[in-house]
Amino acid sequence: EGQKRQINRHPQHGKRLMEKAHISENSWLTTIEQHHEQPDGKGYPEGLKGNEISQSARVLRVADTYVALVRPRGDRPALTPKEALKEIFLHRGSRFDTVVTRTLVSILGLYPPGTWVQLYNGEMGVVSGIGSGHPFPRVSTILSAEGEHLATAIERDTHDEAYTVIDVVRAPFHFSLTSILNDIWPRMNDEPKTKDS
């Protein structure tokens, strides 16, 4: 109960931290204070409903929840990006704003960046960009079709039939995975540069 009370006070605590940082813009403070309110009124700290919650707080609630779900917590493993989107989508209208939820799903698509996938040719990689659009994301392959660890990722545009996504998978073990991912993420907004191996 003590921990629950502390969690329920965190929006007001966040607002006070913003004020201490000399942020006085009311819209920012309101967003922080309301970002755990829910459309059905079962949120906290005030139990606000629907349009009583600022639009920016509704957006932050969805974004904050998505990020929390794709990261591991003490009581559960991380969800895949697709699982996290599904969880949010299933609770649209009650826990999450319907319009904001639909917009997030529309932008991130079937295979959100960060999703691990297997390609038709047997390679395994992580979705690193929009590529040719839904449902054809750009994938940075990490494992070859033979299961060999690649020294550097190879970008694939899954619109090409040989590289079509066939399944969502869990992240594989790879000795240099952090280093490889650090090389991928800065390129996410670049144009696809497909290479043949």
C-alpha positions as CSV (number, residue, x, y, z in Angstrom):
1,E,0.0,0.0,0.0
2,G,2.9,2.4,0.8
3,Q,4.4,1.7,-2.6
4,K,1.1,2.2,-4.3
5,R,0.6,5.6,-2.6
6,Q,4.1,6.6,-3.6
7,I,3.4,5.7,-7.2
8,N,0.1,7.5,-7.2
9,R,1.9,10.7,-6.0
10,H,4.5,10.5,-8.7
11,P,2.6,12.8,-11.2
12,Q,2.5,15.6,-8.6
13,H,6.2,14.9,-7.7
14,G,7.1,15.2,-11.4
15,K,5.3,18.5,-11.6
16,R,7.2,19.8,-8.6
17,L,10.5,18.7,-10.1
18,M,9.6,20.7,-13.3
19,E,8.8,23.8,-11.2
20,K,12.1,23.4,-9.4
21,A,13.8,23.3,-12.9
22,H,12.1,26.7,-13.5
23,I,9.6,25.4,-16.0
24,S,6.5,27.4,-15.5
25,E,4.6,26.9,-18.7
26,N,1.2,25.7,-17.5
27,S,0.6,23.3,-20.4
28,W,3.8,21.4,-19.6
29,L,3.0,21.2,-15.9
30,T,-0.6,20.0,-16.6
31,T,0.7,17.4,-19.0
32,I,3.0,15.9,-16.4
33,E,0.4,16.1,-13.6
34,Q,-2.3,14.4,-15.8
35,H,-0.3,11.8,-17.6
36,H,-1.7,8.9,-15.5
37,E,-5.3,9.9,-15.9
38,Q,-7.5,7.6,-18.0
39,P,-10.5,8.2,-20.2
40,D,-12.7,5.9,-18.0
41,G,-11.8,8.0,-14.9
42,K,-9.9,5.2,-13.2
43,G,-6.5,6.9,-13.5
44,Y,-4.7,9.0,-10.9
45,P,-4.2,11.4,-9.2
46,E,-7.5,13.1,-9.7
47,G,-9.6,10.5,-11.5
48,L,-10.3,12.8,-14.5
49,K,-12.3,11.5,-17.4
50,G,-12.2,11.9,-21.2
51,N,-11.8,15.5,-22.3
52,E,-11.1,16.7,-18.7
53,I,-7.6,15.3,-19.5
54,S,-5.5,17.6,-21.6
55,Q,-4.6,16.3,-25.1
56,S,-0.9,16.5,-24.4
57,A,-1.4,14.3,-21.3
58,R,-3.3,11.7,-23.3
59,V,-0.4,11.6,-25.8
60,L,2.2,11.3,-23.1
61,R,0.2,8.6,-21.3
62,V,0.3,6.4,-24.5
63,A,3.9,7.1,-25.2
64,D,5.0,6.5,-21.6
65,T,3.1,3.2,-21.4
66,Y,4.5,2.0,-24.7
67,V,8.1,2.7,-23.5
68,A,7.5,1.1,-20.2
69,L,6.0,-2.1,-21.8
70,V,9.0,-2.7,-24.1
71,R,11.4,-2.5,-21.2
72,P,11.8,-5.2,-18.6
73,R,10.5,-4.6,-15.1
74,G,11.2,-6.4,-11.8
75,D,7.9,-8.3,-12.1
76,R,7.9,-9.1,-15.8
77,P,10.1,-9.4,-19.0
78,A,9.9,-6.8,-21.7
79,L,7.1,-7.1,-24.2
80,T,8.0,-7.1,-27.9
81,P,7.0,-3.8,-29.6
82,K,4.1,-5.6,-31.3
83,E,2.9,-7.0,-28.0
84,A,3.1,-3.6,-26.4
85,L,1.0,-2.0,-29.2
86,K,-1.6,-4.8,-28.9
87,E,-1.8,-4.3,-25.1
88,I,-2.4,-0.5,-25.6
89,F,-4.8,-1.0,-28.5
90,L,-6.9,-3.5,-26.5
91,H,-7.5,-0.9,-23.8
92,R,-8.2,2.1,-26.1
93,G,-11.2,4.1,-24.9
94,S,-10.9,2.9,-21.3
95,R,-7.2,3.2,-20.2
96,F,-6.0,5.1,-23.3
97,D,-7.3,7.7,-25.6
98,T,-8.8,6.1,-28.8
99,V,-7.5,8.7,-31.3
100,V,-4.0,8.8,-29.8
101,T,-3.9,4.9,-29.8
102,R,-5.0,4.6,-33.4
103,T,-2.5,7.2,-34.4
104,L,0.4,5.4,-32.7
105,V,-0.6,2.1,-34.3
106,S,-0.9,3.8,-37.7
107,I,2.6,5.4,-37.4
108,L,4.4,2.4,-36.0
109,G,2.6,-0.2,-38.2
110,L,2.6,-3.9,-37.9
111,Y,6.3,-4.1,-37.2
112,P,7.4,-1.1,-35.0
113,P,11.1,-0.1,-34.9
114,G,12.8,-2.4,-32.4
115,T,10.8,-5.5,-33.3
116,W,12.9,-8.6,-34.0
117,V,11.8,-10.5,-37.1
118,Q,12.7,-13.4,-39.3
119,L,12.9,-12.8,-43.0
120,Y,11.8,-15.1,-45.8
121,N,15.4,-15.9,-46.7
122,G,16.1,-17.1,-43.1
123,E,17.9,-14.0,-41.9
124,M,17.0,-12.6,-38.5
125,G,17.2,-8.9,-37.7
126,V,15.6,-5.8,-36.0
127,V,13.2,-3.4,-37.6
128,S,15.2,-0.2,-38.0
129,G,12.9,2.0,-40.1
130,I,9.7,2.4,-42.1
131,G,11.3,1.2,-45.4
132,S,8.7,1.1,-48.3
133,G,5.9,1.6,-45.8
134,H,3.5,-0.7,-44.1
135,P,3.8,-3.7,-44.1
136,F,7.3,-3.5,-45.5
137,P,9.7,-2.1,-42.9
138,R,13.4,-1.7,-43.3
139,V,15.2,-4.5,-41.3
140,S,18.8,-4.5,-40.2
141,T,19.8,-8.2,-40.3
142,I,22.0,-9.4,-37.4
143,L,22.0,-13.2,-38.1
144,S,22.6,-14.8,-41.5
145,A,20.3,-17.4,-42.9
146,E,22.8,-20.0,-41.5
147,G,22.5,-18.5,-38.0
148,E,25.9,-16.9,-38.1
149,H,26.5,-13.6,-36.3
150,L,27.2,-10.8,-38.7
151,A,30.0,-8.4,-37.8
152,T,27.8,-5.5,-38.9
153,A,24.1,-5.3,-39.7
154,I,23.0,-5.4,-43.4
155,E,19.9,-3.3,-44.2
156,R,17.1,-5.0,-46.0
157,D,14.0,-3.5,-47.6
158,T,11.3,-6.1,-46.9
159,H,9.3,-4.9,-50.0
160,D,11.8,-7.2,-51.8
161,E,10.2,-10.6,-51.8
162,A,13.4,-12.4,-50.7
163,Y,13.4,-10.3,-47.5
164,T,9.7,-10.3,-46.6
165,V,9.0,-10.6,-42.9
166,I,7.6,-14.0,-42.0
167,D,7.6,-14.0,-38.2
168,V,8.2,-11.9,-35.1
169,V,10.9,-13.4,-32.9
170,R,12.6,-12.7,-29.6
171,A,16.0,-11.0,-29.7
172,P,18.8,-13.5,-30.2
173,F,21.9,-13.7,-28.1
174,H,24.8,-12.0,-29.8
175,F,28.2,-11.1,-28.3
176,S,28.3,-7.7,-30.0
177,L,24.6,-6.9,-30.1
178,T,24.8,-3.6,-28.2
179,S,27.5,-2.4,-30.5
180,I,25.6,-3.4,-33.6
181,L,22.4,-1.8,-32.4
182,N,24.3,1.4,-31.6
183,D,25.4,1.5,-35.2
184,I,21.8,0.9,-36.5
185,W,19.8,3.5,-34.5
186,P,21.6,6.7,-35.8
187,R,20.6,5.6,-39.3
188,M,16.9,5.1,-38.6
189,N,15.9,8.3,-40.4
190,D,18.2,7.9,-43.4
191,E,17.0,6.5,-46.7
192,P,17.3,2.7,-47.0
193,K,20.7,1.5,-48.3
194,T,20.1,-2.1,-49.3
195,K,23.2,-4.2,-49.7
196,D,23.5,-7.7,-51.0
197,S,25.7,-10.1,-49.1
